[in-house]
Amino acid sequence: MLPENFILYSIQILLVVVMIAMIIVVIRSYLLHRQPIFKRFGLGMLIGFITDFGDTLGIGSFATTTAAFRMTHYIDDDRKLPGTLNAVHAIPVMFQALFFITAVKVELTTLLPMTTAAVIGAYVGTHVTKKWHAPTVQRVMAIALLIAVIIMIVRMITTPGSNHSMGVHGLHGWWLILGIVFNFGIGVLMTMGLGNYAPELIFFSLMGVNPAVAFPVMMLDAALIMPTTALNVIKMDRVSWRGFAGVATGGVLGVIVAAKFFTSMDVDLLNKLIVVVALWTIFGLLRDSMKKNV
């Protein structure tokens, strides 16, 4: 077996181990603390399926999940929203990474350092945000969603990197150092509610790399950032457990359907819909953050 293949298979084994650890943590929380992980299971499953189906297509899940949670009053404390987003999507995103880690060739000298930087950023981010009050979280979430909307619009208008060669499989020299710093920042921002997919696709495109090559990097980043964040925020009691099992189960099904049976869909139309929904959610977050006695 080639050393590169050995490392990739080792990463897949690591993902499976981390996934099992996440499942054990969820089960333990249910058994010891009677957390309501099965409450509103059907609605949660629908939300998880739709958001992680779109996530697998590169649309991202944070904006759509935030909108769905707020429209259905799925979470009653916005302070727990960023932590819940990372925790509830951790298992589905690890499934994504298992599908895509070997689907497109990317240099390990790019994949491993950038992913490590993102994980360190996530660890730092959870401690930076742990004492934030609800209005602060709502405003930061609104800003994060606005950034995501702007990036989505840029992608729809310019389709960056689509004409780049598939022969470039990684970053080198100063570009790699920039990528490591960028991913550290992405790790921090993910703990605040900004998804990593769109920013990373834009970044790789600006670096002259075809967006398709970025998929293994951004999915592995998310697959390790989310459980890192989740394990920290669970300890800090910053996760809403209501319907957790439903969203996670629906998310896994959404990933499988998108990865195995997806043939054609107007992704551009989906992006436009998400932009509209995200803008409405931004308005709601800012409005609630301005209320007295939040």
C-alpha positions in Angstrom: 0.0 0.0 0.0 1.3 3.5 -0.9 2.1 5.8 2.0 -0.4 8.3 0.8 -3.2 5.7 0.7 -2.2 4.5 4.1 -2.6 8.0 5.5 -5.9 8.5 3.8 -7.2 5.2 5.2 -5.9 6.1 8.6 -7.8 9.4 8.4 -11.0 7.4 7.6 -10.4 5.2 10.6 -9.9 8.3 12.7 -13.2 9.7 11.5 -15.0 6.4 12.4 -13.5 6.5 15.9 -14.4 10.1 16.4 -17.9 9.4 15.1 -18.3 6.5 17.6 -17.1 8.8 20.4 -19.7 11.4 19.4 -22.5 8.8 19.4 -21.3 7.6 22.9 -21.4 11.2 24.2 -24.9 11.7 22.9 -26.1 8.3 24.3 -24.5 9.1 27.7 -26.1 12.5 27.9 -29.5 10.8 27.2 -29.1 8.1 29.7 -27.5 10.1 32.6 -29.2 13.4 32.1 -32.4 12.4 30.3 -31.8 14.9 27.6 -34.8 15.2 25.2 -32.9 14.0 22.1 -36.0 12.3 20.6 -38.4 15.2 21.2 -39.9 16.5 17.8 -38.0 13.7 16.1 -39.9 13.9 12.9 -39.4 17.6 12.4 -35.8 17.3 13.4 -35.3 14.5 10.9 -36.8 16.6 8.1 -34.6 19.6 9.0 -31.5 17.4 9.1 -32.2 15.7 5.8 -32.7 18.9 3.9 -29.8 20.8 5.4 -27.2 18.0 5.1 -28.4 17.1 1.6 -27.6 20.7 0.6 -24.4 20.5 2.7 -23.2 17.5 0.6 -23.7 19.5 -2.5 -21.4 22.3 -1.2 -24.2 24.7 -0.2 -23.5 24.5 3.5 -25.8 23.7 6.4 -25.4 26.4 9.0 -27.5 29.1 7.3 -30.3 26.7 6.4 -30.3 25.1 9.9 -30.3 28.4 11.6 -33.3 29.6 9.6 -35.2 26.3 10.1 -34.5 26.3 13.9 -35.7 29.9 14.3 -38.8 29.4 12.1 -39.9 26.3 14.0 -38.7 27.6 17.4 -36.6 24.4 17.7 -34.2 26.1 20.1 -35.4 28.3 22.9 -32.0 29.8 23.8 -30.0 31.5 21.0 -26.9 31.4 23.1 -26.8 27.7 22.4 -27.3 28.1 18.6 -23.6 28.1 17.5 -22.7 25.1 19.7 -25.8 23.2 18.6 -25.1 23.7 14.9 -21.6 22.2 15.3 -22.8 19.4 17.5 -25.9 18.3 15.6 -24.2 18.2 12.2 -20.9 16.6 13.4 -22.0 13.0 12.7 -23.5 13.7 9.2 -20.4 15.7 8.2 -18.2 12.9 9.2 -20.2 10.7 6.8 -19.5 13.3 4.1 -15.8 13.2 4.7 -15.8 9.4 4.5 -17.4 9.7 1.1 -15.2 12.5 -0.3 -11.8 12.1 1.3 -10.6 9.8 -1.4 -12.9 11.0 -4.2 -10.7 13.8 -5.4 -6.9 13.9 -5.3 -5.5 16.5 -2.9 -1.9 16.7 -1.6 -1.5 15.6 1.9 1.0 18.4 2.5 -2.0 20.7 2.0 -4.8 18.6 3.6 -3.1 17.8 6.9 -1.7 21.2 8.0 -4.8 23.1 7.0 -7.1 20.6 8.8 -4.9 20.7 11.9 -5.0 24.5 11.9 -8.8 24.5 11.6 -9.1 22.1 14.6 -6.9 24.2 16.7 -8.9 27.3 15.7 -12.1 25.5 16.8 -10.7 24.7 20.2 -9.7 28.3 20.7 -13.0 29.6 19.4 -15.1 27.6 21.9 -13.2 29.2 24.8 -13.4 32.7 23.3 -17.2 32.5 23.0 -18.1 30.6 26.2 -19.2 33.6 28.3 -21.1 35.5 25.5 -24.6 36.6 26.4 -27.6 36.0 24.1 -27.6 39.5 22.3 -23.9 39.1 21.5 -24.5 35.6 20.1 -27.5 36.8 18.0 -25.5 39.7 16.6 -22.4 37.6 15.8 -24.7 35.0 14.2 -26.3 37.7 12.1 -22.9 39.0 11.0 -21.8 35.4 10.2 -24.9 34.8 8.1 -24.4 38.1 6.3 -20.9 37.1 5.4 -22.1 33.7 4.2 -24.8 35.4 2.1 -22.3 37.8 0.5 -20.0 34.8 -0.3 -22.9 32.9 -1.8 -23.8 35.8 -4.1 -20.2 36.2 -5.2 -20.1 32.5 -6.0 -23.3 32.6 -8.0 -22.2 35.7 -10.0 -18.6 34.8 -10.7 -18.4 31.0 -10.3 -14.8 31.4 -9.1 -12.2 28.7 -10.0 -14.5 26.8 -12.4 -11.9 27.2 -15.2 -8.9 26.3 -13.1 -7.1 23.1 -14.0 -7.7 19.9 -12.1 -4.0 19.3 -12.3 -3.3 21.6 -9.3 -3.8 19.5 -6.1 -2.6 21.7 -3.3 -0.9 24.8 -2.0 2.8 25.5 -1.7 5.2 27.9 0.0 3.7 31.2 1.2 0.3 30.2 -0.2 0.2 27.2 2.1 1.2 29.3 5.1 -1.6 31.7 4.2 -3.9 28.7 3.9 -3.0 27.5 7.4 -3.6 30.9 8.9 -6.9 31.2 6.9 -8.1 27.8 8.2 -7.2 28.6 11.8 -9.5 31.6 11.4 -12.2 29.4 9.8 -12.0 27.1 12.8 -12.6 30.0 15.2 -15.5 31.4 13.1 -17.2 28.0 12.8 -17.7 28.0 16.6 -19.5 31.4 16.1 -21.9 30.0 13.4 -20.1 30.7 10.1 -19.9 27.6 7.9 -16.6 26.8 6.3 -17.7 25.5 2.9 -18.3 28.7 0.9 -15.3 30.6 2.4 -12.9 27.7 1.7 -14.2 27.3 -1.9 -13.6 31.0 -2.5 -10.2 30.8 -0.9 -9.0 27.9 -3.0 -10.3 29.5 -6.1 -8.4 32.6 -5.4 -5.3 30.5 -5.0 -5.7 29.0 -8.5 -7.1 25.6 -7.3 -10.2 24.1 -8.9 -13.1 24.1 -6.3 -13.6 20.4 -6.8 -10.1 19.8 -5.3 -11.2 21.8 -2.3 -14.0 19.4 -1.4 -11.9 16.9 0.5 -10.2 19.7 2.5 -13.3 21.5 3.4 -15.2 18.4 4.4 -12.4 17.0 6.5 -12.0 20.4 8.1 -15.7 20.4 9.0 -15.6 16.7 10.1 -13.0 17.4 12.7 -13.9 21.0 13.6 -17.5 20.1 14.5 -16.7 17.2 17.0 -13.9 19.3 18.5 -16.3 22.1 19.0 -19.1 19.8 20.1 -17.2 18.0 22.8 -16.2 21.4 24.2 -19.6 23.0 24.1 -21.3 19.9 25.6 -19.0 20.2 28.6 -20.0 23.9 28.8 -23.7 23.1 28.5 -24.0 25.2 25.4 -26.0 22.6 23.3 -29.7 22.4 22.9 -30.6 18.6 23.0 -34.2 18.9 21.9 -34.6 16.7 18.8 -30.9 16.1 18.5 -31.3 12.5 17.4 -33.8 13.5 14.7 -31.6 16.1 13.1 -28.5 13.9 13.2 -30.4 10.9 11.7 -32.0 12.9 9.0 -28.7 14.5 8.3 -27.0 11.1 7.7 -29.8 10.1 5.4 -29.5 13.4 3.5 -25.7 12.8 3.0 -26.2 9.3 1.7 -29.0 10.3 -0.7 -27.0 13.3 -2.0 -23.7 11.3 -2.3 -25.2 8.2 -3.9 -28.3 9.1 -5.8 -28.0 12.7 -6.7 -28.0 13.2 -10.5 -29.2 16.7 -11.3 -30.7 19.7 -9.5 -30.7 23.4 -10.0 -28.2 24.2 -7.3 -28.2 27.9 -8.4 -31.9 28.1 -7.6 -31.4 26.5 -4.2 -28.6 29.1 -3.5 -31.0 31.9 -4.3 -33.7 30.5 -2.0 -31.1 30.1 0.8 -30.0 33.8 0.3 -33.6 35.0 0.8 -34.2 32.8 3.8 -30.8 33.8 5.3 -31.6 37.5 4.9 -34.9 37.0 6.7 -33.1 35.1 9.5 -30.5 37.9 9.8 -33.3 40.4 10.3 -34.9 38.2 13.0 -31.6 37.8 14.9 -30.8 41.5 14.9 -34.4 42.3 15.9 -34.3 39.9 18.8 -30.9 41.1 19.9 -32.2 44.7 20.2 -35.1 43.7 22.5 -34.8 44.7 26.2 -34.3 42.0 28.8 -33.1 39.4 26.3 
